[in-house]
Amino acid sequence: MEAETLRPIALAGARLSRYGVLSVAGEDARPFLHAQLTSDVEHLTSQRAALAGWCSAKGRLLASFLVVARADGFLLQLARDLAPAVAKRLSMFVLRSRVKLHDASDAWVQLGLWGEDAARGVAAAGFDVPAAPFAVAARGDSLVVNYGTGRFLVLAPSGEAEALERAIGAPRAGEEAWALMEIRAGHPLITAATQDRFVPQMVNLEALGGVDFHKGCYPGQEIVARTQYRGQLKRRMVRARLPAGAAARAGQDLFGDEPPGQASGTVVDVAPAPGGGEMLAVVPIGSTVRLAPGGQPLDHLPLPYGA
């Protein structure tokens, strides 16, 4: 996998098992999600997906989502290990709203596509190719989302997935390649190991368009707004290179120099890469961090957006 991530690839695909899906449907699904998530769901059309977060009352992220609108409701992509618990907890807020919400992870197959011919593969499966990042196209019940930089996410009902894969004709690759591309895109994935630890700005969610500061209230909104407008953010997500042979995991502590030996950062996501792994980590702004006290400083790498 590691060599494949560097050399140009005509077309490759991977089934993405680390993601789950929540299904939200019903007459009140749109206003319900708009009142719960950090982004503007009220004006989200079926032609565009959006990143979003769901926060606790203290403004800490309980989940990060890709929100995709459909004719009969919405699909929310999130970390697979959070899907059952988030579906249960989010359902507690439905109350009398006409909303049906459930964990639909087993009902959907998620396929990541990338490479120079990725758009051609999408077209071969019968989709109109969505041209802009986060644009969406549908073919029957299946959906494709443009992820930018030659990448596409296909969401297909389980019964249609194999036929779609044959039509696309993408050689199967490891899921780690997609995880590495997500890290290089600076897309955070909140998992069970990092749940309830970060306000959205710590993982750059507002820089990715996943926070709307002009919409109405949602859980934790006051704290998220205060963090934005009062300059209280002291930690930010960075991309960093792991030394060759080193290992890390989501939720792991990182260590700074002041005070010596004290944990000051947290790993958000990590994937293998040539010459050592790469990761996203929330660290004190402008600081040097290490995997262990007194260890080698981690090299920061660029992100494709300002944060």
C-alpha positions in Angstrom: 0.0 0.0 0.0 2.7 2.5 1.0 4.3 2.7 -2.5 0.9 2.9 -4.1 0.1 6.1 -2.2 2.9 8.0 -3.9 3.0 6.9 -7.5 0.3 8.0 -10.0 -2.6 5.5 -10.1 -5.1 5.3 -13.0 -7.9 3.9 -10.9 -8.2 2.2 -7.5 -11.0 1.6 -5.0 -11.4 0.4 -1.5 -14.4 -0.7 0.6 -14.4 1.6 3.6 -15.2 -0.4 6.7 -14.3 2.2 9.3 -17.3 4.3 8.4 -20.9 3.7 9.4 -24.2 5.4 8.3 -27.1 6.8 10.1 -30.4 7.1 8.3 -32.6 10.1 9.2 -36.0 10.4 7.5 -39.5 11.8 8.1 -41.3 15.1 7.6 -39.2 16.8 10.3 -35.8 15.3 9.5 -34.5 18.5 8.0 -35.4 20.9 10.9 -34.4 18.3 13.4 -30.9 17.9 12.0 -30.6 21.7 11.5 -31.2 22.1 15.2 -28.7 19.5 16.2 -25.7 19.8 13.9 -23.1 22.6 13.5 -23.7 23.2 9.8 -26.6 24.5 7.8 -28.9 21.6 7.0 -31.9 23.8 6.3 -30.5 24.8 2.9 -28.7 21.6 2.0 -29.8 20.3 -1.4 -29.6 16.8 -2.7 -26.9 18.0 -5.1 -24.4 18.8 -2.4 -23.0 17.1 0.8 -21.7 18.9 3.8 -19.4 18.3 6.7 -20.9 18.8 10.2 -20.4 18.0 13.8 -22.7 17.0 16.7 -21.7 18.5 20.0 -22.4 18.0 23.7 -23.8 20.8 25.7 -20.2 21.7 26.5 -19.4 22.2 22.8 -17.3 19.0 22.5 -17.7 16.9 19.4 -19.6 13.7 20.0 -19.4 12.8 16.2 -18.2 14.2 12.9 -20.5 13.7 9.9 -20.6 13.8 6.2 -24.3 14.8 5.6 -25.9 13.7 2.3 -29.5 14.7 1.5 -31.8 12.4 -0.3 -35.3 12.6 -1.6 -36.7 10.8 1.5 -34.2 12.1 4.1 -30.5 12.1 4.9 -27.6 9.8 5.3 -25.0 10.7 7.9 -21.5 9.1 7.5 -19.6 8.8 10.7 -17.1 6.5 12.4 -18.4 3.0 12.5 -17.5 2.5 16.1 -19.7 5.4 17.1 -22.7 4.6 14.9 -24.9 2.5 17.4 -24.3 4.8 20.4 -24.7 8.0 18.4 -28.0 6.7 16.8 -29.3 5.9 20.3 -28.3 9.2 21.8 -29.4 11.4 18.9 -32.8 9.6 18.9 -33.4 10.9 22.5 -33.8 14.4 21.0 -36.4 13.4 18.5 -39.2 13.7 21.1 -42.5 14.5 19.2 -40.8 15.3 15.9 -41.8 13.2 12.9 -38.4 11.7 12.5 -37.2 8.1 12.0 -33.5 7.7 12.9 -31.5 4.4 13.0 -28.1 2.9 12.4 -28.1 1.8 8.8 -24.5 0.8 8.6 -25.2 -2.8 7.5 -27.5 -1.6 4.8 -25.0 0.5 2.9 -21.6 -0.2 1.3 -19.1 2.7 1.1 -16.6 2.6 -1.7 -13.7 5.1 -2.0 -12.4 5.7 -5.5 -9.3 7.7 -6.6 -6.8 8.0 -9.5 -6.6 9.7 -12.8 -9.5 7.7 -14.2 -11.7 7.9 -11.2 -14.3 10.1 -12.9 -14.4 7.7 -15.8 -15.1 4.9 -13.4 -18.0 6.9 -11.9 -19.4 7.5 -15.3 -19.1 3.8 -16.3 -21.3 3.0 -13.3 -24.1 5.2 -14.8 -23.6 8.3 -12.6 -23.5 11.8 -13.8 -20.0 12.8 -12.6 -20.3 15.5 -9.9 -17.8 18.2 -10.9 -17.2 20.2 -7.7 -15.9 19.1 -4.3 -18.8 17.8 -2.2 -21.2 17.8 -5.1 -23.5 14.8 -5.2 -25.0 12.7 -8.0 -27.5 9.9 -7.7 -28.3 6.7 -9.7 -31.3 5.1 -8.3 -30.7 4.6 -4.6 -26.9 4.9 -4.9 -25.0 8.1 -4.5 -21.6 9.4 -5.4 -19.9 12.4 -3.7 -17.0 14.3 -5.2 -14.2 14.4 -2.5 -11.9 16.7 -4.5 -8.4 15.9 -5.8 -9.7 13.1 -8.0 -11.5 11.2 -5.2 -15.1 10.0 -5.0 -17.2 8.3 -2.3 -19.8 5.9 -3.5 -22.7 5.0 -1.1 -24.6 2.0 -2.4 -27.3 -0.2 -0.9 -25.7 -3.5 0.1 -27.6 -5.4 -2.6 -26.3 -3.1 -5.4 -22.7 -2.7 -4.3 -21.1 -5.7 -6.2 -22.8 -4.7 -9.5 -21.6 -1.1 -9.1 -18.1 -2.3 -8.3 -18.0 -4.4 -11.5 -19.3 -1.5 -13.6 -16.7 0.9 -12.1 -13.9 -1.7 -12.7 -11.5 -0.3 -10.0 -8.7 -2.6 -8.8 -9.2 -3.2 -5.1 -6.8 -1.4 -2.8 -6.3 -1.2 0.9 -8.5 1.0 3.0 -5.4 2.5 4.6 -4.7 4.4 1.3 -8.1 6.3 1.7 -7.3 7.0 5.4 -4.0 8.5 4.3 -5.7 10.7 1.7 -8.2 11.9 4.3 -5.3 12.8 6.6 -3.6 14.7 3.8 -6.9 16.5 3.1 -7.1 17.5 6.7 -10.5 15.8 7.3 -10.9 14.9 11.0 -12.8 11.7 11.9 -14.1 11.6 15.5 -14.0 8.1 16.8 -14.8 6.4 20.2 -11.2 7.2 21.2 -11.6 11.0 20.6 -15.3 11.5 21.3 -16.1 14.4 23.6 -12.5 15.8 23.6 -12.5 18.7 21.1 -14.6 21.7 20.2 -15.1 21.9 16.4 -12.4 24.5 15.8 -9.8 22.4 17.4 -10.1 19.9 14.5 -10.4 22.7 11.9 -14.1 21.9 11.2 -15.0 25.5 10.7 -12.1 25.9 8.1 -13.7 23.0 6.2 -17.1 24.6 6.1 -18.5 22.3 8.8 -19.6 25.1 11.2 -22.2 27.8 10.4 -21.9 30.8 12.7 -25.1 32.4 11.4 -27.6 29.6 11.9 -29.7 29.2 15.0 -29.0 27.3 18.2 -27.7 23.7 18.4 -26.2 21.8 21.4 -23.0 23.6 22.5 -23.5 26.5 20.1 -22.7 29.2 22.7 -19.4 27.7 23.6 -18.5 27.1 19.9 -19.4 30.8 19.1 -17.5 32.1 22.1 -14.4 30.1 21.1 -14.6 31.7 17.6 -15.2 35.3 18.5 -13.3 35.7 21.8 -10.0 34.2 20.6 -10.0 31.5 23.2 -8.7 28.7 21.0 -5.3 27.5 22.2 -5.1 24.2 20.4 -5.4 23.4 16.7 -5.2 20.3 14.5 -2.0 19.8 12.5 -0.7 17.2 10.2 2.5 15.6 11.2 4.9 12.8 10.1 5.6 9.9 12.4 9.3 8.8 12.5 10.1 5.5 10.7 9.1 2.5 12.8 7.0 4.6 15.2 3.4 3.8 15.9 0.5 5.9 17.2 -3.2 5.5 17.6 -6.2 7.8 17.8 -6.7 9.2 21.3 -3.0 8.8 22.2 -1.4 11.6 24.2 1.4 13.7 22.7 4.0 15.5 24.9 5.3 19.0 24.8 8.3 20.7 26.4 6.6 23.1 28.8 6.2 21.7 31.4 8.5 18.8 30.5 6.8 15.4 30.3 3.3 16.7 30.5 0.7 15.5 27.9 -0.3 18.5 25.7 -1.7 17.0 22.5 -3.9 14.2 21.2 -3.7 12.0 18.1 -6.9 12.4 16.0 -6.2 9.9 13.2 -3.2 8.0 11.8 -2.3 6.0 8.7 0.8 4.3 7.3 2.8 6.2 4.7 6.1 5.9 2.9 9.0 6.7 5.3 6.8 6.5 8.4 3.2 7.2 9.2 1.2 10.4 8.9 -1.3 11.7 11.4 -3.7 14.5 12.4 -3.2 15.7 15.9 -4.6 18.5 18.1 -1.7 20.3 19.7 -1.0 23.7 21.4 -0.7 26.4 18.7 2.9 26.9 17.7 4.2 24.1 19.9 6.7 21.3 19.4 5.2 17.9 20.3 6.6 14.4 20.7 5.3 10.9 20.9 7.0 10.4 24.2 8.7 12.8 26.7 12.1 13.6 25.5 11.5 11.9 22.1 12.1 13.1 18.6 10.0 16.2 17.7 7.3 15.5 15.2 7.7 17.2 11.8 4.6 19.3 10.9 3.3 18.9 7.3 1.2 21.3 5.3 -2.6 21.2 5.2 -4.5 22.2 2.0 -6.5 24.9 3.8 -5.8 27.8 6.2 -6.5 27.1 9.9 
